[in-house]
Amino acid sequence: MEVTMAGTFWDDLKKNVKKGFNVAAEKTKEYTQIGKLEIDILNLKRSVDKAMTELGRESYKIYKSGKQGDISKDEKVVAVIKKIDSIYKDIKSKEKEVEAIKAEEQKKKPEKEAEVVNTKKKAEPSQANKQPAVKKPAAVKKTPAAKKKEPAAPRQAKKTDETKK
């Protein structure tokens, strides 16, 4: 009987360890995907900053050259603005991907919690297999006199024949 209980224990332990590794692998994959997307988003934002600098440079050149008219008709300015718009679309796309990954994980979460509850219910031994509870010894009550015990007075050395002299 103990062999099957021990075998069941080890089987359950093995199963739970595998589940733990699978959960860790899934979380690692999720966080890796999100991390890569966030790095991509940061790089795209840097590209926007560079493009904005370029737009400012081109606008300044037009202003200093004394050209009259609408700045949005300049080919270089229009090209930079289109580049910036394209980068912003890419950023929005990456942000949606991050949100989709997070939403997918939230959908899985209730399923995983139900799975853990079911596993715990299976792991609980039946009343027949439980060992009787062991009673703990009662705590020893201290009397008020024992609690208020005063420290002993220092002992005086006994006078011996040598100390008398």
N, C-alpha and C positions, 0 to 999 in steps of 0.2 A: 504494500500500500504506500509506503514511504517512497519507493522508487518511482511510482507514477506521480506522486505529489512533487518530488524533486524534479522529475522530467518535465512536468507541467510548469513548474516554476521557471526552469531554464528555458523552456519553449516560449513562455510568456515574456521573460526577460529579453530573449533574442528578438522576438517580434517587436517589443517596445523600443529596443535599441535601433532596429531597422527603421521603424517609424520616425524616431528622433532624427536619424541621419537623413531620411527623405525630406523631413520638414526643413532641416538645416540646409540641404541642397537646394530646395525650392526657394527659401528665403535668400540664399546667397545669389541665386540666379536672378531673382526679382531685384535685389539691391544693386547687382551689377548692371542690369539693364537700365535701371533708374539713374545710376551713377554715370553711365556712359551718355545717356540723354542729357543729363544736367551739364556735363562737360561740353557737349555739343552746343547747348544753349549758351553757355558762357562764351564759347569761341565765336558764336554768331553775334552775340552782343558786342564783343570786341570788334568784329567786322563792321557792325553798325557804327561804332565810335569812329573807326578809321574812315568810313564812308562819309560820315558827318563832317569830319575834319576836311576831307577832300571837297565836299560841297561848300564849306565855308571858304576854302582857299579859292575855288573857282568863282564864287560870288564876289569875293574881295577883288580878284583880278578884273572881273567885269566892271565893278564899281570904279576901280582905279583907272581903268582904260578910258572911262568917260562915255562908254556906250549908253545910249538912251534907249528906253523901251523896256519890254517885259523880260525879266531875267529867266523866266520859265521857257523861253524860246531858244535859249542857248543849248546847243547839242550836248556839250559836256555836262552841263547842269542837269539836263533831262536824263542823261545816261546814269549819272550818280543817283538821282532820285529813284529811278527804276531799280537800281541795284539795292538801295535801302529798302524799298517796298518788298522786293523779293526776299531779302534777308528776314524782314519782319514776318513774312508768311512762313518761312522755314522755322522761325522761333515758335510761332503759334502751333505749327504742326508737331514740333518736338514736345511742347508743353501738353498737347492733347494726348500724345503717346504716353507721357508720364502719368497723366490722370487716368488713362485707360488701364495701365498696369496696376495702379493703386485701387481702382474700382474693381478690377478682377480679383485682387487679393481680398477685398472686403466681401465679395460674393462667396469666396471659398471659406472665409473665416467661420460663419455659422455652421457649415458642414463639418469643418475640422473640430469645432467645439463639441458637436453632437457625437462625433466619432470618439473623442476622448472620454466623454461621459459613458458611452457604451463600453469602452475598454475598461474603465474603472469598475463598472457594474459586473463585468465578466470576471475581473480579477478578485473581487471580494469572495472569500471562502464562505461556504454554506455554514449554517449553524452546527451541522454534524461534524464538520472538519475543524471547527474552532477549538482551541485548547481552553481549558477553564482559566478564568482570570486569577491572577495571583494577588492576594491581598498584601498591601504594604503595611508594615508595622505602624501602629499608632504612634503619633509624636508624643514624646515625654513632656508632660507639663511641668513647668518650673514654678516653684512656690515663690511667693513674694520675698521671702527671706533669702532664697537662693539668688534671686535677681539682684538684690541690693547688697550683695556680699562686699564688704569693705576689704581693701587690701590689707594684708598682714603687716604688722609693725616690723621694722627691721630687727633682726636678731643681733643681740650683743654677744660678743665673743666671751667665752667663759675664761675666767682668770685661772691661769695655771700657776704652779709654783714658780715657774720662771718669770712670769709677768708680775708676780707679787714683789719681786726683789727689786 
